[in-house]
């Protein structure tokens, strides 16, 4: 076993069994839940490295589950399974804190690649500078930790990766297209507001004590500067 734990949340027993078998073959440890209520209870007892959750479920759907998870301060990476291919549904999932999504019917190879990508984003990145500093912000990649001054700031894996990319390009404008490709590994769609939403999350957490370094370059993208 790889040691990485994954919670599978789906009301269809066939899907749960299919994913359970596939993930076991890929050497992940798995836990199962039939809906969002069971999943929240399971996470309180057994923290995991990733949650795979279906959107359409009884009692508590994937959206409500994820909203409650994030409201409790839990930043466990989450991948949505959805039969809804429409962009508004996908955007909703990403903007409330999902790290990625796969549309049913899905191929197991694609799903495993997306799982691996999310887990990589959740860990210190090989081949990058281990500490990045931009103004009052510091990122320690060995600890997977962000500080604003002396205070630790809790970020989700996606927020962390987005901030990391911005600081690696300090003072340079990074387009939305590049951010979607680098952070989400998804093609850019000009109608999606995912990047803007996550930028707003970073600003809420980091724009404090006079620091307002995350800049919008209208019509292009974003950049971060350490000082005005």
N, C-alpha and C positions, 0 to 999 in steps of 0.2 A: 504494500500500500504506500501511496505517496505521502500520507499523513494529512492531506487536504480534505476537509469535510464539507459535504454539500447536502443541503436540505432540499428535497424535491417536494413541491406543493402542487397537487393537481387532484381534482375530484374524480377523474377518470382512472380507474384501477389499471387499465391497459397501458395508459401513458406512463403512470408511475412505474409499472413493472418494466416497461421498455427502457426508460431512462435509468432505472436502478441497475438493470443488467449491463447497459452500455457503459455506465460510469464505473461499475465494478471492473469491467474488462479494461478500462482505462486507468485502473488502480486508484480510484478515488474512494473515500469512505462516504457512505450515504445514509441519510435519514429520510423518512417519509411522513407526509401529512396530507390529509384529504381536503383541507380548506384553510383559509387564513386564520381562523380561530385556533385550530390545532397547531398551525405553524408558529404562532406567537407563543403558545404554551411550550412547544418543543424548544424554541430558541432560548427561553428563560432557563431551561434545564441543560441544554447542550449548545453552546455557541458554535457556529460553523464559519467556514471561510467564504461560502457563497450560498445564496438561495436562488433556486430556479422556481419561479412561481407562475402559474397559469392566471390569466386575467379573469376569465369567466368561471366563477365558482359560486356555490351556494353559501349562505350564511355571511360570508365575508369575501368579497372578490379581491383580485390582486391589487387593484388601486387602493382600496381601503386598507388592506394589509400593509402595503408599503408606506402609506401615509402615517399609519399608527407606528410602524417600525421607526421611521425617521423622526416622528414627533417625540419618541422616547429617547432619542439621542443615539440610536443604534445605526451605525454606518456600514453594516455588513453588505458587501457587494450583492447586487440583485440582478438577475436576468429574467425578463418577462417572456413567457410563451403566450402568443396571442393569435387567434384566428382572424383578428381584425387587421386588415392590411392598410386601412385608410390612414393617411398622415396625421390627422388630428389625434387619433387614438394612440399612435406611436409616440407623438410629441408629448401627449399627456403623461404617458408612462415615464418618459425620460425626464420631464420637468419636475415630477414629484420625487425623483431620486433613483430611478432605475439606471443601471449602468449599461444595459444593452437589451436587445429584444431579438427573438426569433419568431417568425410567423409560421403557424401551422398550415399545411403539413411541412415538416422540416426534415432535412437530411441530418443524420447523426454526425457525419463528418463535419458539417458546418457548425453544428451545435458544440461539438468538442473543441473546435478551433476558437469559437467565441468564449467558451468557458476558460480555456487556457489564456486567452488574451486578457480577460478580466482579472484572473488570478495574478498574471504578470504585473498588471497595473497596481495591484494591491500590495506588492512587495517592493523592497528596494530594487532599483533598476541597475542591472549590470552595465558597465561601460559608460556611466555618466558620472559627473562630478558628485562626490558624496555630500558636499555641503554647498548650498547656494545661498547667497545673501543679496537682498535688494532692499535698500533703505532699512526699515526696522524689521523686515521679514527675513527669516532664515529657515532653510529647509535642510534637515539632516536626513539623508536618504538611508543611512545605516539604521536609524531608529524609526524611519518613516514618520518623521515628526516635523511639524511646522510651528514656529514661534513668531509671535508679534512682540518685539521687545523681549521681555523675560517670561511672557505668558504663552503657554501652549495653546494652540488653536486646533480644535477638532475639525478635521475635514474628511469628507467621504473619499474613497479611492479616486473617483472621477474628478472631484474638486482638487484633490492633491495633484493629479496628473496634469490638469489644466493649468494650475499655478506653476508647476514645474516647467511646463513648456513655455509659458510667458516669461519666467525668470531666466530660463536658458537663452531667451532672445531679448533680454532687457534692453529697452530703448528702441527696439525695432517693432514695426507693425507686423502682427501675425494675422493673416486673413482668416475669415471664418472657414473657408474651404480647407486650409491647412489644419486648423484646429479640429474640424470634424474628422479629417483623415488621421491625424496623429493621436487624438485623445479617444475618439469613439470608433475609429477604424470603419467609418461609414462615409459614403459619398455625400457631398454637400447638396442640400436642397434649399434654395433661397427662401422657401416658404416656411421652413422650420425655425423655431425660436429657441431651440435647445441651447445653443452657445450663449445667446443673450441671457437666458435664464440662469445658467451656471455662472456666468460673469456676475450677475446680480447677487448670487449666493456668496461668491468670494468677496464682493464689496461689503456685504452686510457683516461678514466676519472679520475683514481685514482693514476696512476704512475706519480707523479709530485714532484718537489722540492726534488729530491733525494730518494723518497720512491718508492721501487719496491718490495713490499711484497707478491704479488701473484705469487706463484711458480708453475711451471709445473713439475710433477714427471712423467717422460716419461714412457708410458705404463701402468700407474696406475691411475693418476688423478691429483688433485691440492691441494695446501694448501696455507694458508696465515700466514705470520709472521709479528709481529710488528716491529722487528728490526733484523738486520743481526747477 
